[in-house]
């Protein structure tokens, strides 16, 4: 699913995050002390291409890798941070696992499933839709809570 540019812009500005493109790494990187935030510039299904290069370039131990992604196995507003446990099926995660040769890293799964139970849209169609303003508000709240928990773990 796509989080609207309004939210992305506010989030980056409010935290003064400055991402720099790393073309050879197929991603954008923001360094904050010893923490490196990265977002692939590849298609989601090819995320492993970027993550593999970033992990190698920055010599990231897999125990220190946290991958944040949307998850249709969780309801909108829920999240889970688990080691070595991802969704049942997620092409982006599968690409990263394939690139790294393991799923033994931290998975920060952000729930996005807000589909009507009676008229259930197939997942591959649903994830291409934009979030409504109300859904965006829920996501901003869960991202804030999850970020606070993650910040506590990284200290």
C-alpha positions in Angstrom: 0.0 0.0 0.0 1.1 3.5 -0.6 1.3 6.1 2.2 0.4 9.4 0.8 3.1 12.0 0.1 1.6 14.3 2.7 2.4 11.8 5.5 5.9 11.0 4.1 6.8 14.7 3.8 5.6 15.5 7.3 7.3 12.5 8.8 10.7 13.3 7.2 10.5 17.0 8.0 9.3 16.6 11.6 12.3 14.4 12.3 14.8 16.3 10.1 15.7 13.1 8.3 18.0 13.7 5.3 18.2 10.7 3.0 21.0 10.6 0.4 20.7 8.5 -2.8 23.3 5.7 -2.9 22.8 4.6 -6.6 25.3 1.7 -6.4 23.4 0.4 -3.4 20.0 0.9 -5.0 18.7 2.8 -2.1 18.6 6.0 -0.1 20.4 6.2 3.3 20.1 8.4 6.3 22.8 8.0 9.0 22.0 9.0 12.6 24.9 8.2 14.8 25.4 4.4 14.6 21.9 3.9 13.2 21.4 3.7 9.5 18.0 4.1 8.0 17.7 2.9 4.4 14.9 2.7 1.9 15.4 0.7 -1.3 14.8 2.6 -4.6 14.1 -0.7 -6.4 10.6 -2.1 -7.0 9.3 -3.7 -3.8 9.6 -7.2 -5.2 13.3 -6.6 -5.8 14.1 -5.1 -2.3 16.7 -7.8 -1.7 18.9 -6.3 -4.4 19.2 -3.1 -2.3 19.1 -4.7 1.2 21.8 -7.2 0.3 24.1 -4.5 -1.0 23.4 -2.2 1.9 24.1 -4.9 4.5 27.4 -5.8 2.7 28.5 -2.2 2.2 27.8 -1.1 5.8 28.9 -4.5 7.2 25.6 -4.8 9.1 25.3 -7.9 11.3 22.0 -9.6 10.7 21.2 -9.5 14.4 21.2 -5.7 14.0 19.1 -5.6 10.8 15.5 -4.4 11.3 13.3 -4.6 8.1 10.1 -2.6 8.3 7.3 -3.5 5.9 3.5 -3.7 5.4 1.8 -7.0 6.3 -1.6 -8.2 5.2 -1.5 -10.9 7.9 -2.1 -8.1 10.5 -5.0 -5.8 10.8 -4.6 -2.1 10.1 -3.3 -0.5 13.4 -1.5 -3.6 14.6 2.3 -4.3 14.5 4.8 -6.9 15.5 8.5 -6.9 16.0 9.8 -10.4 15.7 13.2 -12.1 15.0 13.2 -14.5 12.0 9.4 -14.5 11.6 7.8 -12.7 8.7 4.4 -12.9 6.9 3.1 -16.0 5.2 3.8 -14.4 1.8 5.4 -11.1 0.9 7.3 -10.7 -2.3 9.6 -8.0 -0.9 10.5 -10.0 2.1 11.0 -13.1 0.0 13.4 -11.1 -2.1 15.4 -10.0 0.9 15.5 -13.5 2.4 16.7 -14.8 -1.0 19.4 -12.2 -1.2 20.6 -12.6 2.4 20.2 -16.4 2.3 18.3 -16.3 5.6 15.2 -14.9 7.4 17.2 -14.5 10.6 16.9 -10.8 11.1 14.4 -8.5 12.8 11.0 -8.1 11.1 8.9 -5.1 12.0 5.6 -6.0 10.5 3.1 -3.1 10.1 -0.5 -4.3 9.7 -2.4 -2.8 6.7 -5.4 -5.2 6.3 -8.5 -3.1 6.4 -10.5 -5.1 3.8 -14.2 -5.7 4.0 -14.7 -9.2 5.4 -17.7 -9.9 3.2 -16.3 -8.5 -0.1 -12.6 -9.4 0.4 -10.5 -7.8 -2.3 -7.5 -10.0 -3.3 -4.3 -8.9 -1.6 -2.4 -8.3 -4.8 -5.1 -5.7 -5.8 -5.6 -4.3 -2.3 -2.0 -3.3 -1.7 -2.0 -1.1 -4.9 -4.7 1.1 -3.5 -4.0 4.4 -1.7 -4.9 4.7 2.0 -7.9 6.8 2.9 -7.3 9.8 5.2 -8.7 7.8 8.1 -6.4 4.8 7.4 -3.4 7.2 7.0 -4.2 8.6 10.5 -4.3 5.0 11.9 -1.0 4.2 10.2 0.7 7.3 11.5 -0.3 6.3 15.0 0.9 2.8 14.7 4.2 3.9 13.1 4.7 6.3 16.0 4.1 3.6 18.6 6.3 1.0 16.8 9.1 3.6 16.3 9.0 4.4 20.0 9.3 0.7 20.8 12.1 0.2 18.3 14.0 3.3 19.6 13.9 1.7 23.1 15.4 -1.5 21.7 18.2 0.3 19.9 19.3 2.3 23.0 
